[in-house]
Amino acid sequence: MDIQNVYIGGWFQRTMLQLSEIYTFLKDAKSQLKLDPALLEEHRKNLNIGSLDYNVSGEEYIIITTGQNIDVKIFEDGLIVLKNKNVTKETLLSDIDKLTDYYENKFSPAISYLFSLGAPIPKELANIETIYPYFVVCKNSNRDEIMELLSQTDRQKYFEISNEKYDVVRGDKFYFINNKNKDLHTIERYIEEEVFVREFKGQLHRYLNIHRIVWEQIDDVKSNTKVKGKDIVKFNSKLNNIAKTINLIDGRIKQMGTYVSTREKIAKADKDLEEFLAISGYKYETLRNTLEYIKSLWVMTQNHVSSAQKLFGSLSSSVTSRSVKGLTIVTSMTAGATIIDLFTKSQPTLSWFGVVYFILLAAIGWGSTKVLNFFSTQKTYTISDSDYEKDIK
């Protein structure tokens, strides 16, 4: 049994514009943006680039080779596939670690810095640990040898397929592929589409989970049926932060539909993927249906936070209104006392008593304002909102 290559991959939506920026960075360590030239040079040096090619085949893509026997293929839609070409059965796990280390500690930081300006990535996405599917391509292997490899890694089989060109045994994190006709191109096209489908589905699942978390955060704020005036600003701030996260993620969700349609068209036009589509062609339609479901769910989430913001916004206005009324009363009392004092004296004179009187009057006004403001912030406001039975999502 021989192992040819090991692959990992990921996807995050990009366009040909970003692909051009990546190419400029990989070629010359430069960017048109205000990024630190020294850091750009350092990141490029860490990639240990041997050769760099820009190609077109359905989509535009870049291929780089490195001095560590690792190749990287970057597509215009953001799909990235890395492969380690120097793999043996005995060193399989360490070779996988080497490939993962290159992606996580060299390639990913370089691309992240290159696109560090612009709309931020919500922390709910940035903090998610990615688990990559590892694709192990073998040749001249039989089923028993592949199942032995599976038992050493995943220890669980999800499915098994076979055609004239390759056999596939899939575990949880590993795909073991037996190359029957020594045609790596067909297998690599299969791997690319599998990575895209898994990553697209994985992102949708993350958005579903974030919806659940965010919805509970909003409910947690609205569950305070009695709120003190001083806490309203705090709750308003929390809702504004939640709304910002929702809007950022909503923008990314709306971008996704174009990518799955383009991928499906390219895959269906590729004769090398006939076997793949015969088994997995329905996945594109399923991805679109799931995307539409997530979109509608996200609209509900936006409406939910919007209604909460309006609710606490009206309470905030009530607190402000009460404070202004209190201040108006104090101001009127102070002005009235001053006018009466002017009319009861024939001629104003400066004396220590007058100074003390003025300070005392100012202190009373300041103290009255503070007392009224205190009672305003300590006043309990009742939140009135409709209760609904939760659907299972």
Long-range contacts (C-beta under 8 A, 24 or more apart in sequence): 1-89, 1-138, 1-140, 1-141, 1-142, 1-145, 2-89, 2-138, 2-139, 2-140, 2-141, 3-87, 3-88, 3-89, 3-92, 3-136, 3-137, 3-138, 4-85, 4-87, 4-137, 4-138, 4-139, 4-179, 4-184, 5-83, 5-84, 5-85, 5-87, 5-137, 5-184, 6-83, 6-84, 6-87, 6-92, 6-95, 6-96, 6-99, 6-134, 6-135, 6-136, 6-137, 7-81, 7-82, 7-83, 7-84, 7-134, 7-135, 7-137, 7-188, 7-191, 7-195, 8-81, 8-82, 8-96, 8-99, 8-100, 8-103, 8-132, 8-133, 8-134, 8-135, 9-79, 9-80, 9-81, 9-82, 9-132, 9-133, 9-191, 9-192, 9-195, 9-199, 10-79, 10-80, 10-103, 10-130, 10-132, 10-195, 10-199, 11-77, 11-78, 11-79, 11-80, 11-195, 11-196, 11-199, 11-200, 11-203, 12-78, 12-199, 12-203, 13-77, 13-78, 13-252, 13-255, 13-256, 13-259, 14-76, 14-77, 14-78, 15-76, 15-77, 16-60, 16-76, 18-76, 18-78, 18-115, 19-60, 19-61, 19-62, 19-74, 19-75, 19-76, 21-114, 21-115, 22-62, 22-74, 22-111, 22-114, 23-52, 23-54, 23-62, 25-110, 25-114, 26-52, 26-62, 26-64, 27-52, 31-114, 33-117, 34-117, 35-113, 35-114, 35-116, 35-117, 39-113, 40-113, 40-114, 43-109, 43-110, 43-113, 43-114, 44-110, 46-106, 46-109, 46-110, 47-106, 47-107, 47-110, 48-106, 58-266, 58-269, 58-270, 59-262, 59-266, 66-102, 68-98, 68-102, 70-98, 70-99, 70-102, 72-107, 73-192, 75-192, 77-259, 77-262, 77-263, 78-259, 79-192, 79-195, 79-196, 79-199, 80-107, 81-188, 81-191, 81-192, 81-195, 82-107, 83-188, 87-136, 89-149, 92-136, 92-149, 93-153, 96-134, 100-132, 103-132, 119-248, 119-251, 120-248, 121-248, 122-210, 122-245, 122-248, 122-249, 123-245, 124-210, 124-213, 124-214, 124-245, 124-249, 125-206, 125-210, 125-249, 128-206, 131-173, 132-173, 133-173, 133-174, 133-175, 133-194, 133-195, 133-198, 134-173, 134-174, 134-175, 135-174, 135-175, 135-177, 135-191, 135-194, 136-174, 136-175, 136-176, 136-177, 137-177, 137-179, 137-184, 137-187, 138-176, 138-177, 138-178, 138-179, 139-178, 139-179, 139-182, 141-178, 142-178, 143-167, 143-169, 146-176, 146-178, 149-174, 149-176, 150-174, 150-176, 161-279, 163-275, 164-275, 165-275, 166-190, 185-272, 186-272, 186-273, 189-270, 189-272, 189-273, 189-276, 190-273, 190-275, 190-276, 193-263, 193-267, 193-273, 193-276, 193-280, 194-276, 194-280, 196-263, 197-280, 197-283, 197-284, 197-287, 200-256, 200-259, 200-260, 200-287, 201-287, 201-290, 203-256, 204-256, 204-287, 204-290, 204-291, 204-294, 207-249, 207-253, 207-294, 207-298, 208-294, 208-297, 208-393, 210-245, 210-249, 211-294, 211-297, 211-298, 211-301, 211-393, 212-393, 214-242, 214-245, 214-246, 214-301, 214-305, 215-301, 215-304, 217-242, 218-242, 218-304, 218-305, 218-308, 221-308, 221-312, 222-308, 222-311, 222-383, 222-385, 224-383, 225-382, 225-383, 226-380, 226-381, 226-382, 226-383, 227-315, 227-380, 227-381, 227-383, 228-377, 228-378, 228-379, 228-380, 228-381, 229-315, 229-319, 229-322, 229-376, 229-377, 229-378, 229-379, 229-381, 230-377, 230-378, 232-312, 232-315, 232-316, 232-319, 232-381, 233-316, 235-312, 236-309, 236-312, 236-313, 236-316, 239-305, 239-308, 239-309, 239-312, 240-309, 242-305, 243-302, 243-305, 243-306, 243-309, 246-298, 246-301, 246-302, 246-305, 247-302, 249-298, 250-298, 250-302, 253-291, 253-294, 253-295, 253-298, 254-295, 256-291, 257-288, 257-291, 260-284, 260-287, 260-288, 260-291, 261-288, 297-393, 307-385, 311-383, 311-385, 315-381, 315-383, 318-381, 319-376, 319-377, 319-379, 319-381, 322-376, 322-379, 323-372, 323-373, 323-376, 326-368, 326-369, 326-372, 326-373, 326-376, 327-369, 327-372, 329-372, 330-365, 330-368, 330-369, 330-372, 331-365, 333-365, 333-368, 334-361, 334-364, 334-365, 337-361
